[in-house]
Amino acid sequence: MLDYTGHFMVDIGLATIAAFVHKRHPSQLTEDDLKAAADYMYHNYPLDPLRSFLSVAFTSNAWFIQSAYDPNRPGLSPEQKEKRANARQLWGERHLYQWQEENNNEIVERDVFTGQPVASEPLSKRLRAGRGGRAQIPLALGDEYINFLPYGEPGIPISGLTVLALYMMPLGCAKVGGRLLAVHSDNEEWIMYFARTFLRENRQKIQLAQASGSSKIPEPAYAHRTLLIDTLLKAEEFQQESIEEEQPFSLTVYHLSNSGQGPGLDIYYLPFEISGFLREVRQARYHHQWQAIVQRAWERPPKTKRKSKKPFQPARNWLYEDLFDLPDNAAQFIRTYFLRVALRYARNKNDPRVDYSLQGEAQLVSWKITSLFLRRIMHMDKDRIDSIRNLGDQLAEYVAKQNDRRFFRQFYVEQRYDYFRTALIKANMAHVKRGNPPFITLDPYIEIFEEGDDVARPDWRLARDLVLIRMVERLYENGWLGGNADVLPEETEETDDSTLNDTQS
């Protein structure tokens, strides 16, 4: 019985075979299913557009890519065509149907991925049966290299079933930026979801390319990280309102190329905290404001005097892109997307974040979304979240009743902790002198801003931003902000680190 192995390439290949024959799990695959997948590859891989598409995964040394085995090449004699056709058939059968014979072989070695026995008979001068190189295993060593391989023999021991899965793997990936985008997960259902989704899209594109005589499969419009989040959010599981039966999962994303001219591998990780946040934030109580925040993060059309005949298609959503840097960039994420502070350092001219401003986007500030982010992504203690919210409510009430524009602005822009604390103390004392109870007391203040003994918390600026988010939301709701929009500074974030590094305490 076939099952997932824990290795992303083999697992994605097995899931793609299962999706190809409309099964939900590799354990359901039969010999007829495996043969159906092998038959499809045997007849379609040597042809365009797959021949070009697959060179990203297997280099030009794969049997179905090499022109030496192409019987349809112009200028060949009938004898040459027959010879090449026979050679291609031999290579194709030995690679794609090798699994049919392996159970009858004497066990000499075992597959490093599955533990299955491997073939023991010679396959060719270049590749011994049961051992694969980079023409069968993306990112592996070449077929004849012996460095770092068992017993100094070229190739890695793999069974025919693993070869079949590895050959099928690219169809369960998306080709983006000249590389394959492969998605693996600690949840088997999500391995299947991405493999099935990409397989369906690839087969549609293959049919269109074959019908039009094109030698290439068109790539998606989105950049790879934006494509991943967009594909994830389209899953049925993310459309469900209830999360009572939520199964947490993480994703590991591989952006790879096995090209001989430019091999490479970039790995991105999306932990379960982020997937849980993305699922919950789509619920009705968050959905409207969250979608507005996401919509404002899409890449803008370039400024040009020439009118393009094609409508502009954004390639990136910067919020989606920044999700992959969480939680390390959490403070910056909150300041940019939840407090709407512009990013002047952004190098991309089409980046919409350079124009973020509270003066025109105060309606996008949401404490509900922010508090969900704090719980899901940052695992902030509930008591501290409640203290931050209460302080924001009290300061908003104070500013609105006293119309203290100067305090609001100073609270917003102050970068030195000692000045910041002094401004709070003065406003609090003035409020008490008017016969009001203090809007902040010692214990909540220390819990939010200090570690004790007048030492500021390393994240005091983050805490200040969180209080501001609640203040802005309340002041917008009660109308004070609308009548005092000029008090909002046109402050911008000059560097990535300005919200993370502390200055004088």
C-alpha positions as CSV (number, residue, x, y, z in Angstrom):
1,M,0.0,0.0,0.0
2,L,1.4,3.4,-1.0
3,D,1.6,6.2,1.5
4,Y,3.2,9.5,2.0
5,T,6.9,9.5,2.8
6,G,7.6,12.9,4.3
7,H,9.8,14.0,1.4
8,F,8.1,16.8,-0.5
9,M,8.9,15.7,-4.1
10,V,7.8,12.1,-3.6
11,D,4.7,13.1,-1.6
12,I,3.6,15.6,-4.2
13,G,4.2,13.1,-7.0
14,L,2.0,10.5,-5.2
15,A,-0.7,13.0,-4.5
16,T,-0.6,14.1,-8.2
17,I,-1.0,10.5,-9.3
18,A,-4.0,10.1,-7.0
19,A,-5.5,13.3,-8.2
20,F,-4.9,12.2,-11.8
21,V,-7.1,9.2,-11.3
22,H,-9.6,11.0,-9.0
23,K,-8.5,9.3,-5.8
24,R,-8.2,11.1,-2.5
25,H,-5.1,9.4,-1.1
26,P,-2.1,7.4,-2.4
27,S,-3.2,4.4,-0.3
28,Q,-6.2,4.0,-2.7
29,L,-4.1,3.6,-5.8
30,T,-4.2,0.4,-7.7
31,E,-1.9,-1.0,-10.4
32,D,-4.3,0.2,-13.0
33,D,-4.1,3.7,-11.6
34,L,-0.3,3.6,-11.7
35,K,-0.4,2.3,-15.3
36,A,-2.8,5.1,-16.3
37,A,-0.4,7.8,-15.0
38,A,2.6,6.1,-16.6
39,D,0.7,5.8,-19.9
40,Y,-0.1,9.6,-19.8
41,M,3.5,10.5,-19.2
42,Y,4.8,8.0,-21.8
43,H,2.6,9.5,-24.5
44,N,2.7,13.2,-23.5
45,Y,6.1,14.0,-21.9
46,P,8.1,13.7,-25.1
47,L,5.8,16.3,-26.8
48,D,5.5,20.1,-26.4
49,P,4.6,21.9,-24.3
50,L,5.4,19.3,-21.6
51,R,8.9,18.7,-23.0
52,S,9.8,22.3,-22.4
53,F,8.0,22.6,-19.1
54,L,9.6,19.5,-17.6
55,S,13.2,20.6,-18.3
56,V,12.9,22.9,-15.3
57,A,12.6,19.7,-13.1
58,F,14.8,17.1,-14.9
59,T,17.3,19.0,-17.0
60,S,17.9,18.1,-20.7
61,N,19.3,14.7,-19.7
62,A,15.9,13.2,-19.1
63,W,14.9,10.6,-21.7
64,F,11.8,12.5,-22.9
65,I,13.7,15.7,-23.4
66,Q,16.9,14.6,-25.3
67,S,16.7,15.4,-29.0
68,A,18.7,12.2,-29.6
69,Y,15.6,10.2,-28.8
70,D,13.2,12.4,-30.9
71,P,11.9,10.5,-33.9
72,N,10.0,13.6,-35.2
73,R,13.0,15.8,-35.7
74,P,13.1,17.1,-39.4
75,G,15.6,15.7,-41.8
76,L,15.7,12.1,-40.5
77,S,15.7,9.1,-42.7
78,P,13.1,6.4,-42.0
79,E,15.8,4.2,-40.5
80,Q,16.9,7.0,-38.1
81,K,13.3,7.7,-37.1
82,E,12.7,4.0,-36.3
83,K,16.0,3.8,-34.3
84,R,15.1,6.9,-32.3
85,A,11.6,5.7,-31.7
86,N,12.8,2.4,-30.4
87,A,15.4,4.1,-28.1
88,R,12.7,6.4,-26.7
89,Q,10.4,3.5,-26.1
90,L,13.1,1.5,-24.4
91,W,14.0,4.4,-22.1
92,G,10.4,5.3,-21.4
93,E,9.4,1.8,-20.5
94,R,12.3,1.2,-18.2
95,H,11.7,4.4,-16.3
96,L,7.9,4.6,-16.2
97,Y,7.0,0.9,-15.9
98,Q,10.0,-0.4,-13.9
99,W,7.7,-0.8,-10.8
100,Q,5.8,-3.6,-12.5
101,E,8.9,-5.9,-12.4
102,E,10.5,-5.0,-9.1
103,N,8.6,-7.4,-6.8
104,N,10.2,-10.3,-8.7
105,N,13.8,-9.0,-8.3
106,E,16.2,-10.1,-5.7
107,I,16.5,-7.4,-3.0
108,V,19.9,-5.8,-3.3
109,E,19.1,-2.3,-2.1
110,R,16.2,-0.4,-0.7
111,D,14.6,2.8,-1.8
112,V,15.9,5.7,0.4
113,F,12.5,7.4,0.3
114,T,10.1,4.4,0.8
115,G,12.1,1.4,1.8
116,Q,10.8,-0.5,-1.2
117,P,13.2,-2.9,-3.0
118,V,14.9,-1.6,-6.0
119,A,15.7,-3.2,-9.3
120,S,19.0,-5.1,-9.6
121,E,19.4,-5.5,-13.4
122,P,21.5,-3.1,-15.5
123,L,19.4,-0.4,-17.2
124,S,22.0,1.3,-19.4
125,K,25.6,2.4,-19.4
126,R,24.7,5.7,-18.0
127,L,22.2,4.7,-15.3
128,R,22.0,1.5,-13.3
129,A,18.5,0.4,-12.6
130,G,17.4,1.4,-9.1
131,R,19.8,4.4,-8.9
132,G,18.8,7.8,-10.0
133,G,20.5,11.1,-10.6
134,R,19.3,14.6,-11.4
135,A,17.6,13.5,-14.6
136,Q,15.2,11.6,-12.3
137,I,15.5,13.4,-9.0
138,P,15.4,17.2,-9.1
139,L,18.3,18.9,-7.4
140,A,20.3,15.6,-7.0
141,L,23.8,15.1,-8.3
142,G,24.5,14.2,-11.9
143,D,24.1,10.5,-13.0
144,E,27.9,9.8,-12.9
145,Y,29.0,11.6,-9.8
146,I,30.0,9.5,-6.8
147,N,30.7,12.2,-4.2
148,F,28.5,12.0,-1.1
149,L,26.7,8.9,-2.3
150,P,26.6,5.4,-0.6
151,Y,29.6,3.1,-1.3
152,G,31.0,5.6,-3.8
153,E,28.5,4.4,-6.5
154,P,26.8,7.0,-8.7
155,G,23.1,7.6,-8.2
156,I,20.7,7.3,-5.3
157,P,18.8,4.0,-4.6
158,I,15.2,4.5,-5.7
159,S,12.5,2.1,-6.7
160,G,10.3,2.2,-9.8
161,L,7.4,3.6,-7.8
162,T,9.5,6.5,-6.6
163,V,10.7,7.2,-10.1
164,L,7.0,7.2,-11.2
165,A,6.1,9.6,-8.4
166,L,9.1,11.9,-9.1
167,Y,8.2,12.1,-12.8
168,M,4.6,13.0,-12.0
169,M,5.6,15.6,-9.4
170,P,6.0,18.6,-11.7
171,L,2.4,18.3,-12.9
172,G,1.3,18.9,-9.2
173,C,3.3,22.1,-9.1
174,A,2.9,25.5,-10.7
175,K,5.7,27.0,-12.8
176,V,6.3,30.6,-11.7
177,G,9.3,32.8,-12.6
178,G,10.9,29.9,-14.5
179,R,10.8,27.6,-11.5
180,L,8.5,25.0,-10.0
181,L,6.4,26.0,-7.0
182,A,6.0,22.9,-4.9
183,V,3.8,23.0,-1.8
184,H,4.1,20.4,1.0
185,S,2.3,20.3,4.4
186,D,2.2,18.4,7.7
187,N,-1.5,17.9,6.8
188,E,-2.0,15.3,4.1
189,E,-5.3,16.9,2.9
190,W,-3.4,20.1,2.0
191,I,-0.7,18.2,0.1
192,M,-3.6,16.7,-2.0
193,Y,-5.4,20.1,-2.3
194,F,-2.4,21.9,-3.9
195,A,-1.4,18.9,-6.1
196,R,-5.0,18.6,-7.3
197,T,-5.4,22.3,-8.0
198,F,-2.1,22.7,-9.8
199,L,-2.7,19.5,-11.8
200,R,-6.1,20.7,-13.0
201,E,-4.7,24.1,-14.0
202,N,-1.7,22.5,-15.8
203,R,-3.8,20.1,-17.8
204,Q,-6.0,22.9,-18.9
205,K,-3.0,24.9,-20.0
206,I,-1.5,21.9,-21.7
207,Q,-4.6,21.3,-23.8
208,L,-4.8,25.0,-24.8
209,A,-1.1,25.0,-25.8
210,Q,-1.4,21.8,-27.8
211,A,-4.5,23.2,-29.6
212,S,-2.7,26.4,-30.5
213,G,0.6,24.7,-31.3
214,S,2.5,26.5,-28.6
215,S,5.7,25.0,-27.2
216,K,5.3,26.6,-23.7
217,I,2.8,26.5,-20.9
218,P,1.8,30.1,-19.8
219,E,2.8,31.0,-16.3
220,P,0.4,32.4,-13.7
221,A,0.0,36.1,-13.5
222,Y,0.9,36.2,-9.8
223,A,4.3,36.0,-8.2
224,H,4.9,32.8,-6.4
225,R,4.2,33.8,-2.8
226,T,1.1,35.8,-3.8
227,L,-0.1,32.8,-5.9
228,L,0.3,30.5,-2.9
229,I,-1.8,32.6,-0.6
230,D,-4.4,33.2,-3.3
231,T,-4.6,29.5,-4.0
232,L,-4.9,28.7,-0.3
233,L,-7.7,31.1,0.3
234,K,-9.7,29.6,-2.6
235,A,-9.9,26.2,-0.9
236,E,-13.3,25.1,0.3
237,E,-12.0,24.9,3.9
238,F,-11.4,28.6,3.8
239,Q,-14.9,29.3,2.7
240,Q,-16.5,27.7,5.7
241,E,-18.0,30.0,8.4
242,S,-17.5,27.6,11.3
243,I,-14.0,26.7,12.5
244,E,-15.1,24.4,15.3
245,E,-13.4,21.4,13.5
246,E,-10.4,23.4,12.4
247,Q,-7.3,21.2,11.8
248,P,-4.2,23.4,12.2
249,F,-1.6,23.0,9.5
250,S,1.6,24.5,8.2
251,L,2.9,24.8,4.7
252,T,6.5,24.5,3.4
253,V,6.9,26.0,0.0
254,Y,9.8,25.1,-2.4
255,H,10.6,27.3,-5.3
256,L,13.1,25.3,-7.3
257,S,14.8,24.8,-10.6
258,N,16.9,21.9,-11.7
259,S,18.2,23.7,-14.8
260,G,21.8,23.0,-15.6
261,Q,22.3,26.7,-16.3
262,G,20.7,28.0,-13.1
263,P,19.8,25.5,-10.5
264,G,18.3,26.9,-7.3
265,L,16.1,26.4,-4.3
266,D,14.2,28.9,-2.1
267,I,12.2,27.6,0.8
268,Y,9.4,29.5,2.5
269,Y,7.5,28.4,5.6
270,L,3.9,29.3,6.5
271,P,3.3,28.2,10.1
272,F,0.0,27.0,11.4
273,E,-0.5,30.3,13.3
274,I,-0.8,32.2,10.0
275,S,-3.1,29.6,8.3
276,G,-5.3,29.8,11.4
277,F,-5.4,33.6,11.3
278,L,-6.2,33.6,7.6
279,R,-9.0,31.2,8.1
280,E,-10.6,33.0,11.0
281,V,-10.2,36.5,9.6
282,R,-12.5,35.5,6.7
283,Q,-15.4,35.2,9.0
284,A,-18.3,37.6,8.7
285,R,-17.3,39.8,11.7
286,Y,-13.9,40.5,10.1
287,H,-14.5,40.0,6.4
288,H,-15.5,43.4,5.2
289,Q,-12.6,45.4,6.8
290,W,-10.1,42.6,6.1
291,Q,-10.9,42.5,2.4
292,A,-10.6,46.3,2.2
293,I,-7.1,46.1,3.8
294,V,-6.1,43.3,1.4
295,Q,-7.5,45.1,-1.6
296,R,-5.3,48.2,-0.8
297,A,-2.2,46.0,-0.8
298,W,-2.4,44.9,-4.5
299,E,0.4,46.2,-6.8
300,R,-0.6,49.4,-8.6
301,P,-0.4,49.9,-12.4
302,P,2.8,51.7,-13.4
303,K,2.6,55.4,-14.2
304,T,3.2,55.7,-18.0
305,K,2.1,58.1,-20.7
306,R,1.5,55.2,-23.1
307,K,-1.8,53.5,-23.0
308,S,-1.5,49.7,-22.9
309,K,-3.9,47.6,-25.0
310,K,-3.9,44.9,-22.2
311,P,-5.6,45.7,-18.9
312,F,-3.1,45.8,-16.0
313,Q,-2.8,42.6,-14.0
314,P,-1.1,43.0,-10.6
315,A,1.5,40.3,-9.9
316,R,1.9,40.9,-6.1
317,N,-0.2,41.5,-3.1
318,W,2.2,43.0,-0.6
319,L,0.2,41.9,2.4
320,Y,0.3,38.3,1.1
321,E,4.1,38.6,0.5
322,D,4.7,39.9,4.0
323,L,2.9,37.0,5.6
324,F,5.9,34.8,4.9
325,D,8.1,37.0,7.1
326,L,5.8,36.7,10.2
327,P,6.2,36.6,13.1
328,D,9.7,38.3,12.8
329,N,8.2,41.3,11.1
330,A,5.0,41.5,13.2
331,A,5.6,45.0,14.6
332,Q,6.2,46.3,11.0
333,F,3.2,44.4,9.7
334,I,0.9,45.9,12.3
335,R,2.2,49.4,11.8
336,T,1.9,49.2,8.0
337,Y,-1.4,47.4,7.5
338,F,-3.3,48.0,10.7
339,L,-2.1,51.6,11.6
340,R,-1.7,52.6,7.9
341,V,1.7,54.2,8.2
342,A,3.3,54.7,4.8
343,L,6.5,52.9,3.8
344,R,8.7,55.5,2.0
345,Y,11.6,53.1,1.7
346,A,9.7,50.7,-0.6
347,R,11.8,50.3,-3.8
348,N,9.0,49.1,-6.0
349,K,7.4,52.1,-7.7
350,N,4.1,50.2,-8.0
351,D,4.0,49.5,-4.2
352,P,0.8,51.0,-2.8
353,R,2.2,51.1,0.7
354,V,4.1,54.3,-0.1
355,D,0.8,56.2,0.0
356,Y,-0.8,54.7,3.1
357,S,-2.1,57.4,5.3
358,L,-4.5,57.6,8.3
359,Q,-5.9,60.9,6.9
360,G,-7.6,59.0,4.1
361,E,-7.8,55.5,5.5
362,A,-8.9,55.7,9.1
363,Q,-11.9,53.6,8.3
364,L,-9.5,50.6,7.7
365,V,-8.2,50.7,11.2
366,S,-9.8,47.7,13.1
367,W,-9.1,46.7,16.7
368,K,-11.0,43.4,16.1
369,I,-8.6,42.3,13.4
370,T,-5.6,43.6,15.4
371,S,-6.5,41.7,18.5
372,L,-7.1,38.6,16.4
373,F,-3.6,39.0,15.0
374,L,-2.1,39.5,18.5
375,R,-3.7,36.2,19.7
376,R,-3.1,34.1,16.6
377,I,0.3,35.3,15.4
378,M,2.0,36.8,18.4
379,H,0.4,34.7,21.2
380,M,0.1,37.8,23.3
381,D,-1.4,37.3,26.7
382,K,-5.1,38.1,26.9
383,D,-4.7,40.3,30.0
384,R,-2.2,42.5,28.2
385,I,-4.5,42.7,25.1
386,D,-7.4,43.8,27.4
387,S,-5.2,46.4,29.1
388,I,-4.1,47.8,25.8
389,R,-7.7,48.0,24.6
390,N,-8.9,49.7,27.9
391,L,-6.1,52.3,27.7
392,G,-7.0,53.0,24.1
393,D,-10.6,53.6,25.1
394,Q,-9.7,55.8,28.0
395,L,-7.2,57.9,26.0
396,A,-9.7,58.3,23.1
397,E,-12.4,59.5,25.6
398,Y,-9.9,61.9,27.1
399,V,-8.8,63.3,23.8
400,A,-12.4,63.7,22.5
401,K,-13.7,65.4,25.7
402,Q,-10.7,67.7,26.2
403,N,-10.0,68.2,22.5
404,D,-6.4,67.7,23.4
405,R,-4.9,67.8,19.9
406,R,-1.4,68.4,21.2
407,F,-1.4,65.3,23.3
408,F,-2.8,63.1,20.6
409,R,-0.1,64.2,18.1
410,Q,2.7,63.8,20.7
411,F,1.5,60.4,21.6
412,Y,1.5,59.5,17.9
413,V,4.9,60.7,16.9
414,E,7.2,60.6,20.0
415,Q,10.2,58.3,19.5
416,R,12.0,58.8,22.9
417,Y,10.5,56.7,25.7
418,D,11.3,59.2,28.4
419,Y,9.5,62.0,26.5
420,F,6.6,59.7,25.7
421,R,6.2,58.7,29.4
422,T,6.4,62.4,30.5
423,A,3.6,63.4,28.0
424,L,1.3,60.7,29.4
425,I,2.0,61.7,33.0
426,K,1.3,65.4,32.3
427,A,-1.9,64.6,30.5
428,N,-3.0,62.3,33.3
429,M,-2.3,64.9,36.0
430,A,-4.1,67.6,34.1
431,H,-7.1,65.3,33.7
432,V,-7.1,64.6,37.5
433,K,-6.9,68.3,38.3
434,R,-10.1,68.8,36.4
435,G,-11.8,66.5,38.9
436,N,-11.7,63.4,36.8
437,P,-10.4,59.9,37.7
438,P,-7.0,59.1,36.2
439,F,-7.2,57.6,32.7
440,I,-4.2,55.3,33.5
441,T,-2.9,53.8,36.7
442,L,0.4,52.2,37.6
443,D,-0.2,48.5,37.1
444,P,-1.8,48.7,33.7
445,Y,0.9,51.1,32.5
446,I,3.7,48.8,33.7
447,E,2.0,45.8,32.1
448,I,1.8,47.6,28.7
449,F,5.0,49.7,28.5
450,E,7.5,48.7,31.2
451,E,9.4,45.8,32.6
452,G,9.7,47.4,36.0
453,D,12.1,49.9,37.7
454,D,11.4,52.5,35.0
455,V,12.8,50.2,32.3
456,A,10.9,50.4,29.0
457,R,9.9,47.2,27.4
458,P,11.8,46.4,24.2
459,D,8.5,46.5,22.3
460,W,7.1,49.7,23.9
461,R,6.7,51.3,20.4
462,L,4.7,48.3,19.3
463,A,2.5,48.7,22.5
464,R,2.1,52.4,21.6
465,D,1.0,51.5,18.1
466,L,-1.5,49.0,19.4
467,V,-3.0,51.7,21.8
468,L,-3.1,54.1,18.9
469,I,-5.0,51.6,16.8
470,R,-7.7,51.4,19.4
471,M,-7.7,55.2,19.9
472,V,-8.0,55.9,16.2
473,E,-10.8,53.5,15.8
474,R,-12.8,55.0,18.7
475,L,-12.0,58.6,17.6
476,Y,-13.1,57.8,14.1
477,E,-16.4,56.3,15.4
478,N,-17.2,59.3,17.6
479,G,-16.5,61.8,14.9
480,W,-13.6,63.6,16.6
481,L,-11.1,62.4,14.0
482,G,-13.2,63.6,11.1
483,G,-13.2,67.1,12.5
484,N,-9.5,67.0,13.4
485,A,-7.9,65.2,10.5
486,D,-5.2,67.8,10.3
487,V,-3.8,66.6,13.6
488,L,-2.7,63.3,12.0
489,P,0.9,63.6,11.0
490,E,2.1,62.6,7.6
491,E,4.7,60.3,9.2
492,T,6.4,57.7,7.2
493,E,8.5,54.7,8.1
494,E,12.0,55.4,6.9
495,T,13.6,52.0,7.7
496,D,12.5,48.5,8.5
497,D,13.9,48.7,12.0
498,S,12.4,51.9,13.2
499,T,9.5,50.2,14.9
500,L,11.5,47.4,16.4
501,N,14.6,49.1,17.9
502,D,14.3,50.9,21.2
503,T,16.1,54.2,21.9
504,Q,16.6,55.9,25.2
505,S,14.6,54.6,28.1
